[in-house]
């Protein structure tokens, strides 16, 4: 399972700088950078809510599910 973070796309579309989003949401620029790169393991719903409010978007505009190759080909050995 792969969840892809598309925050960088939304920031570009809305012409919002990471610094401004971090300030509006109340998290550090470093955490915004981690979110943009997809190097996070978790995100609080309150943070996602604040990001969506500031960018006037839906969670699905920021997060996308991309199946693993095993799922696409039906070769999954796991349950």
N, CA, C and O atoms as a Tinker XYZ file with bonds, in Angstrom:
   316  protein
     1  N      0.845000   -1.184000    0.000000    73     2
     2  CA     0.000000    0.000000    0.000000    64     1     3
     3  C      0.886000    1.240000    0.000000    63     2     4     5
     4  O      1.855000    1.316000    0.755000    81     3
     5  N      0.561000    2.192000   -0.829000    73     3     6
     6  CA     1.333000    3.426000   -0.893000    64     5     7
     7  C      0.394000    4.619000   -0.900000    63     6     8     9
     8  O     -0.450000    4.761000   -1.785000    81     7
     9  N      0.552000    5.455000    0.077000    73     7    10
    10  CA    -0.173000    6.721000    0.113000    64     9    11
    11  C      0.804000    7.794000   -0.348000    63    10    12    13
    12  O      1.867000    7.969000    0.247000    81    11
    13  N      0.448000    8.499000   -1.389000    73    11    14
    14  CA     1.298000    9.542000   -1.953000    64    13    15
    15  C      0.764000   10.893000   -1.490000    63    14    16    17
    16  O     -0.430000   11.172000   -1.592000    81    15
    17  N      1.663000   11.719000   -0.983000    73    15    18
    18  CA     1.291000   13.058000   -0.515000    64    17    19
    19  C      1.502000   14.036000   -1.663000    63    18    20    21
    20  O      2.606000   14.150000   -2.196000    81    19
    21  N      0.445000   14.736000   -2.037000    73    19    22
    22  CA     0.478000   15.695000   -3.143000    64    21    23
    23  C      0.407000   17.153000   -2.649000    63    22    24    25
    24  O     -0.112000   18.033000   -3.336000    81    23
    25  N      0.940000   17.375000   -1.450000    73    23    26
    26  CA     0.887000   18.715000   -0.865000    64    25    27
    27  C      1.632000   19.734000   -1.723000    63    26    28    29
    28  O      1.184000   20.873000   -1.861000    81    27
    29  N      2.756000   19.339000   -2.296000    73    27    30
    30  CA     3.523000   20.268000   -3.126000    64    29    31
    31  C      2.716000   20.745000   -4.326000    63    30    32    33
    32  O      2.834000   21.898000   -4.741000    81    31
    33  N      1.891000   19.853000   -4.885000    73    31    34
    34  CA     1.043000   20.223000   -6.021000    64    33    35
    35  C      0.004000   21.259000   -5.590000    63    34    36    37
    36  O     -0.228000   22.249000   -6.283000    81    35
    37  N     -0.616000   21.014000   -4.432000    73    35    38
    38  CA    -1.642000   21.955000   -3.946000    64    37    39
    39  C     -1.032000   23.312000   -3.609000    63    38    40    41
    40  O     -1.630000   24.351000   -3.888000    81    39
    41  N      0.141000   23.301000   -3.017000    73    39    42
    42  CA     0.797000   24.576000   -2.709000    64    41    43
    43  C      1.075000   25.365000   -3.986000    63    42    44    45
    44  O      0.870000   26.578000   -4.029000    81    43
    45  N      1.534000   24.683000   -5.010000    73    43    46
    46  CA     1.815000   25.358000   -6.279000    64    45    47
    47  C      0.533000   25.880000   -6.911000    63    46    48    49
    48  O      0.498000   27.007000   -7.407000    81    47
    49  N     -0.519000   25.070000   -6.897000    73    47    50
    50  CA    -1.789000   25.497000   -7.496000    64    49    51
    51  C     -2.376000   26.701000   -6.772000    63    50    52    53
    52  O     -2.948000   27.595000   -7.396000    81    51
    53  N     -2.229000   26.717000   -5.457000    73    51    54
    54  CA    -2.792000   27.813000   -4.657000    64    53    55
    55  C     -1.825000   28.980000   -4.510000    63    54    56    57
    56  O     -2.173000   30.019000   -3.950000    81    55
    57  N     -0.604000   28.799000   -5.018000    73    55    58
    58  CA     0.443000   29.833000   -4.908000    64    57    59
    59  C      0.675000   30.225000   -3.451000    63    58    60    61
    60  O      0.713000   31.403000   -3.095000    81    59
    61  N      0.826000   29.195000   -2.625000    73    59    62
    62  CA     1.076000   29.378000   -1.200000    64    61    63
    63  C      2.468000   28.851000   -0.898000    63    62    64    65
    64  O      2.836000   27.766000   -1.349000    81    63
    65  N      3.241000   29.612000   -0.137000    73    63    66
    66  CA     4.584000   29.196000    0.249000    64    65    67
    67  C      4.506000   28.275000    1.462000    63    66    68    69
    68  O      3.607000   28.403000    2.293000    81    67
    69  N      5.436000   27.363000    1.555000    73    67    70
    70  CA     5.491000   26.436000    2.690000    64    69    71
    71  C      5.544000   27.188000    4.011000    63    70    72    73
    72  O      4.902000   26.799000    4.987000    81    71
    73  N      6.306000   28.258000    4.032000    73    71    74
    74  CA     6.452000   29.061000    5.246000    64    73    75
    75  C      5.098000   29.613000    5.688000    63    74    76    77
    76  O      4.778000   29.586000    6.876000    81    75
    77  N      4.305000   30.109000    4.748000    73    75    78
    78  CA     2.996000   30.666000    5.077000    64    77    79
    79  C      2.032000   29.580000    5.551000    63    78    80    81
    80  O      1.253000   29.803000    6.477000    81    79
    81  N      2.081000   28.415000    4.924000    73    79    82
    82  CA     1.225000   27.311000    5.351000    64    81    83
    83  C      1.604000   26.854000    6.753000    63    82    84    85
    84  O      0.731000   26.629000    7.591000    81    83
    85  N      2.883000   26.717000    7.008000    73    83    86
    86  CA     3.347000   26.290000    8.331000    64    85    87
    87  C      2.854000   27.240000    9.410000    63    86    88    89
    88  O      2.386000   26.810000   10.464000    81    87
    89  N      2.962000   28.525000    9.140000    73    87    90
    90  CA     2.512000   29.532000   10.103000    64    89    91
    91  C      1.003000   29.456000   10.318000    63    90    92    93
    92  O      0.537000   29.542000   11.454000    81    91
    93  N      0.243000   29.299000    9.248000    73    91    94
    94  CA    -1.213000   29.254000    9.335000    64    93    95
    95  C     -1.706000   27.997000   10.051000    63    94    96    97
    96  O     -2.699000   28.036000   10.777000    81    95
    97  N     -1.008000   26.888000    9.840000    73    95    98
    98  CA    -1.420000   25.607000   10.410000    64    97    99
    99  C     -0.893000   25.421000   11.832000    63    98   100   101
   100  O     -1.484000   24.697000   12.633000    81    99
   101  N      0.219000   26.080000   12.133000    73    99   102
   102  CA     0.788000   25.969000   13.467000    64   101   103
   103  C      1.761000   24.806000   13.610000    63   102   104   105
   104  O      1.892000   24.232000   14.691000    81   103
   105  N      2.445000   24.456000   12.522000    73   103   106
   106  CA     3.500000   23.452000   12.585000    64   105   107
   107  C      4.764000   24.056000   11.983000    63   106   108   109
   108  O      4.728000   25.119000   11.363000    81   107
   109  N      5.870000   23.368000   12.176000    73   107   110
   110  CA     7.144000   23.920000   11.712000    64   109   111
   111  C      7.306000   23.762000   10.198000    63   110   112   113
   112  O      6.686000   22.902000    9.572000    81   111
   113  N      8.149000   24.607000    9.639000    73   111   114
   114  CA     8.475000   24.490000    8.209000    64   113   115
   115  C      9.132000   23.147000    7.925000    63   114   116   117
   116  O      8.964000   22.583000    6.844000    81   115
   117  N      9.877000   22.640000    8.890000    73   115   118
   118  CA    10.515000   21.335000    8.747000    64   117   119
   119  C      9.462000   20.237000    8.590000    63   118   120   121
   120  O      9.631000   19.328000    7.777000    81   119
   121  N      8.383000   20.316000    9.360000    73   119   122
   122  CA     7.315000   19.325000    9.240000    64   121   123
   123  C      6.574000   19.458000    7.915000    63   122   124   125
   124  O      6.158000   18.453000    7.338000    81   123
   125  N      6.405000   20.677000    7.431000    73   123   126
   126  CA     5.793000   20.867000    6.111000    64   125   127
   127  C      6.682000   20.231000    5.049000    63   126   128   129
   128  O      6.185000   19.593000    4.121000    81   127
   129  N      7.987000   20.403000    5.183000    73   127   130
   130  CA     8.930000   19.808000    4.241000    64   129   131
   131  C      8.826000   18.280000    4.263000    63   130   132   133
   132  O      8.848000   17.642000    3.210000    81   131
   133  N      8.715000   17.704000    5.440000    73   131   134
   134  CA     8.558000   16.252000    5.549000    64   133   135
   135  C      7.258000   15.789000    4.905000    63   134   136   137
   136  O      7.222000   14.753000    4.242000    81   135
   137  N      6.187000   16.561000    5.102000    73   135   138
   138  CA     4.906000   16.225000    4.475000    64   137   139
   139  C      5.018000   16.295000    2.951000    63   138   140   141
   140  O      4.556000   15.400000    2.243000    81   139
   141  N      5.628000   17.352000    2.464000    73   139   142
   142  CA     5.750000   17.542000    1.014000    64   141   143
   143  C      6.523000   16.401000    0.364000    63   142   144   145
   144  O      6.210000   15.982000   -0.750000    81   143
   145  N      7.531000   15.905000    1.067000    73   143   146
   146  CA     8.364000   14.849000    0.505000    64   145   147
   147  C      7.759000   13.462000    0.708000    63   146   148   149
   148  O      8.242000   12.485000    0.136000    81   147
   149  N      6.710000   13.372000    1.516000    73   147   150
   150  CA     6.073000   12.086000    1.764000    64   149   151
   151  C      6.815000   11.230000    2.776000    63   150   152   153
   152  O      6.549000   10.033000    2.890000    81   151
   153  N      7.733000   11.825000    3.505000    73   151   154
   154  CA     8.537000   11.078000    4.472000    64   153   155
   155  C      7.929000   11.082000    5.869000    63   154   156   157
   156  O      8.656000   11.125000    6.861000    81   155
   157  N      6.628000   11.039000    5.951000    73   155   158
   158  CA     5.951000   10.975000    7.251000    64   157   159
   159  C      5.216000    9.644000    7.360000    63   158   160   161
   160  O      4.791000    9.070000    6.357000    81   159
   161  N      5.075000    9.173000    8.576000    73   159   162
   162  CA     4.373000    7.924000    8.802000    64   161   163
   163  C      2.959000    8.180000    9.307000    63   162   164   165
   164  O      2.118000    7.281000    9.279000    81   163
   165  N      2.697000    9.375000    9.758000    73   163   166
   166  CA     1.384000    9.694000   10.312000    64   165   167
   167  C      1.126000   11.192000   10.187000    63   166   168   169
   168  O      2.050000   12.000000   10.094000    81   167
   169  N     -0.145000   11.529000   10.188000    73   167   170
   170  CA    -0.545000   12.932000   10.191000    64   169   171
   171  C     -1.808000   13.036000   11.039000    63   170   172   173
   172  O     -2.737000   12.246000   10.875000    81   171
   173  N     -1.841000   13.979000   11.917000    73   171   174
   174  CA    -3.030000   14.187000   12.738000    64   173   175
   175  C     -4.156000   14.727000   11.871000    63   174   176   177
   176  O     -3.941000   15.518000   10.952000    81   175
   177  N     -5.360000   14.275000   12.190000    73   175   178
   178  CA    -6.520000   14.789000   11.468000    64   177   179
   179  C     -6.655000   16.293000   11.671000    63   178   180   181
   180  O     -7.105000   16.996000   10.766000    81   179
   181  N     -6.278000   16.793000   12.825000    73   179   182
   182  CA    -6.368000   18.234000   13.075000    64   181   183
   183  C     -5.417000   18.998000   12.150000    63   182   184   185
   184  O     -5.737000   20.098000   11.699000    81   183
   185  N     -4.249000   18.415000   11.870000    73   183   186
   186  CA    -3.305000   19.040000   10.941000    64   185   187
   187  C     -3.848000   18.993000    9.522000    63   186   188   189
   188  O     -3.790000   19.987000    8.798000    81   187
   189  N     -4.376000   17.842000    9.122000    73   187   190
   190  CA    -4.972000   17.713000    7.793000    64   189   191
   191  C     -6.136000   18.681000    7.633000    63   190   192   193
   192  O     -6.291000   19.309000    6.586000    81   191
   193  N     -6.949000   18.800000    8.671000    73   191   194
   194  CA    -8.082000   19.739000    8.657000    64   193   195
   195  C     -7.601000   21.170000    8.460000    63   194   196   197
   196  O     -8.155000   21.907000    7.644000    81   195
   197  N     -6.576000   21.563000    9.203000    73   195   198
   198  CA    -6.056000   22.935000    9.104000    64   197   199
   199  C     -5.452000   23.202000    7.728000    63   198   200   201
   200  O     -5.617000   24.291000    7.178000    81   199
   201  N     -4.753000   22.213000    7.172000    73   199   202
   202  CA    -4.171000   22.372000    5.833000    64   201   203
   203  C     -5.282000   22.537000    4.798000    63   202   204   205
   204  O     -5.220000   23.422000    3.945000    81   203
   205  N     -6.295000   21.678000    4.883000    73   203   206
   206  CA    -7.406000   21.752000    3.924000    64   205   207
   207  C     -8.148000   23.081000    4.034000    63   206   208   209
   208  O     -8.530000   23.661000    3.018000    81   207
   209  N     -8.353000   23.565000    5.249000    73   207   210
   210  CA    -9.019000   24.865000    5.432000    64   209   211
   211  C     -8.206000   25.974000    4.788000    63   210   212   213
   212  O     -8.746000   26.812000    4.066000    81   211
   213  N     -6.896000   25.976000    5.054000    73   211   214
   214  CA    -6.053000   27.055000    4.537000    64   213   215
   215  C     -5.943000   27.022000    3.014000    63   214   216   217
   216  O     -5.907000   28.069000    2.367000    81   215
   217  N     -5.889000   25.813000    2.443000    73   215   218
   218  CA    -5.736000   25.685000    0.991000    64   217   219
   219  C     -7.074000   25.566000    0.262000    63   218   220   221
   220  O     -7.110000   25.468000   -0.964000    81   219
   221  N     -8.173000   25.573000    1.018000    73   219   222
   222  CA    -9.522000   25.411000    0.437000    64   221   223
   223  C     -9.570000   24.184000   -0.476000    63   222   224   225
   224  O     -9.893000   24.282000   -1.660000    81   223
   225  N     -9.243000   23.038000    0.099000    73   223   226
   226  CA    -9.226000   21.801000   -0.683000    64   225   227
   227  C     -9.784000   20.648000    0.139000    63   226   228   229
   228  O    -10.122000   20.813000    1.311000    81   227
   229  N     -9.876000   19.503000   -0.474000    73   227   230
   230  CA   -10.329000   18.281000    0.171000    64   229   231
   231  C     -9.116000   17.415000    0.511000    63   230   232   233
   232  O     -8.073000   17.546000   -0.129000    81   231
   233  N     -9.235000   16.526000    1.513000    73   231   234
   234  CA    -8.113000   15.632000    1.827000    64   233   235
   235  C     -7.644000   14.827000    0.612000    63   234   236   237
   236  O     -6.452000   14.553000    0.472000    81   235
   237  N     -8.564000   14.453000   -0.252000    73   235   238
   238  CA    -8.208000   13.699000   -1.452000    64   237   239
   239  C     -7.388000   14.497000   -2.450000    63   238   240   241
   240  O     -6.772000   13.925000   -3.350000    81   239
   241  N     -7.376000   15.817000   -2.296000    73   239   242
   242  CA    -6.528000   16.652000   -3.146000    64   241   243
   243  C     -5.073000   16.580000   -2.691000    63   242   244   245
   244  O     -4.159000   16.877000   -3.460000    81   243
   245  N     -4.866000   16.185000   -1.437000    73   243   246
   246  CA    -3.532000   16.147000   -0.845000    64   245   247
   247  C     -2.987000   14.722000   -0.769000    63   246   248   249
   248  O     -1.793000   14.492000   -0.960000    81   247
   249  N     -3.878000   13.769000   -0.486000    73   247   250
   250  CA    -3.473000   12.377000   -0.315000    64   249   251
   251  C     -4.050000   11.512000   -1.423000    63   250   252   253
   252  O     -5.214000   11.661000   -1.795000    81   251
   253  N     -3.236000   10.614000   -1.945000    73   251   254
   254  CA    -3.686000    9.722000   -3.011000    64   253   255
   255  C     -3.203000    8.308000   -2.712000    63   254   256   257
   256  O     -2.057000    8.112000   -2.306000    81   255
   257  N     -4.068000    7.332000   -2.910000    73   255   258
   258  CA    -3.686000    5.930000   -2.756000    64   257   259
   259  C     -3.223000    5.398000   -4.102000    63   258   260   261
   260  O     -3.948000    5.475000   -5.094000    81   259
   261  N     -2.013000    4.861000   -4.128000    73   259   262
   262  CA    -1.468000    4.250000   -5.333000    64   261   263
   263  C     -1.128000    2.805000   -4.966000    63   262   264   265
   264  O     -0.240000    2.565000   -4.148000    81   263
   265  N     -1.832000    1.842000   -5.567000    73   263   266
   266  CA    -1.579000    0.444000   -5.217000    64   265   267
   267  C     -0.157000    0.003000   -5.526000    63   266   268   269
   268  O      0.472000    0.489000   -6.466000    81   267
   269  N      0.337000   -0.930000   -4.716000    73   267   270
   270  CA     1.639000   -1.538000   -4.983000    64   269   271
   271  C      1.538000   -2.386000   -6.240000    63   270   272   273
   272  O      0.438000   -2.735000   -6.669000    81   271
   273  N      2.665000   -2.715000   -6.825000    73   271   274
   274  CA     2.686000   -3.569000   -8.015000    64   273   275
   275  C      2.024000   -4.912000   -7.751000    63   274   276   277
   276  O      1.340000   -5.445000   -8.625000    81   275
   277  N      2.219000   -5.475000   -6.544000    73   275   278
   278  CA     1.614000   -6.760000   -6.211000    64   277   279
   279  C      0.096000   -6.702000   -6.276000    63   278   280   281
   280  O     -0.544000   -7.642000   -6.748000    81   279
   281  N     -0.472000   -5.626000   -5.814000    73   279   282
   282  CA    -1.921000   -5.486000   -5.826000    64   281   283
   283  C     -2.422000   -5.355000   -7.260000    63   282   284   285
   284  O     -3.452000   -5.926000   -7.619000    81   283
   285  N     -1.691000   -4.600000   -8.075000    73   283   286
   286  CA    -2.106000   -4.380000   -9.472000    64   285   287
   287  C     -2.074000   -5.677000  -10.283000    63   286   288   289
   288  O     -2.928000   -5.893000  -11.142000    81   287
   289  N     -1.095000   -6.535000  -10.012000    73   287   290
   290  CA    -0.947000   -7.759000  -10.803000    64   289   291
   291  C     -1.644000   -8.952000  -10.176000    63   290   292   293
   292  O     -1.717000  -10.017000  -10.789000    81   291
   293  N     -2.164000   -8.790000   -8.948000    73   291   294
   294  CA    -2.838000   -9.900000   -8.284000    64   293   295
   295  C     -1.883000  -10.910000   -7.699000    63   294   296   297
   296  O     -2.295000  -12.033000   -7.409000    81   295
   297  N     -0.609000  -10.556000   -7.509000    73   295   298
   298  CA     0.390000  -11.480000   -6.989000    64   297   299
   299  C      0.647000  -11.299000   -5.504000    63   298   300   301
   300  O      1.738000  -11.612000   -5.026000    81   299
   301  N     -0.307000  -10.815000   -4.786000    73   299   302
   302  CA    -0.111000  -10.578000   -3.363000    64   301   303
   303  C     -0.123000  -11.890000   -2.593000    63   302   304   305
   304  O     -1.070000  -12.669000   -2.692000    81   303
   305  N      0.938000  -12.130000   -1.823000    73   303   306
   306  CA     1.022000  -13.329000   -0.993000    64   305   307
   307  C      0.503000  -13.066000    0.417000    63   306   308   309
   308  O      0.272000  -14.006000    1.178000    81   307
   309  N      0.323000  -11.821000    0.762000    73   307   310
   310  CA    -0.119000  -11.470000    2.114000    64   309   311
   311  C     -1.622000  -11.435000    2.239000    63   310   312   313
   312  O     -2.361000  -11.408000    1.254000    81   311
   313  N     -2.048000  -11.436000    3.491000    73   311   314
   314  CA    -3.490000  -11.355000    3.778000    64   313   315
   315  C     -3.782000  -10.019000    4.409000    63   314   316
   316  O     -4.932000   -9.729000    4.736000    81   315
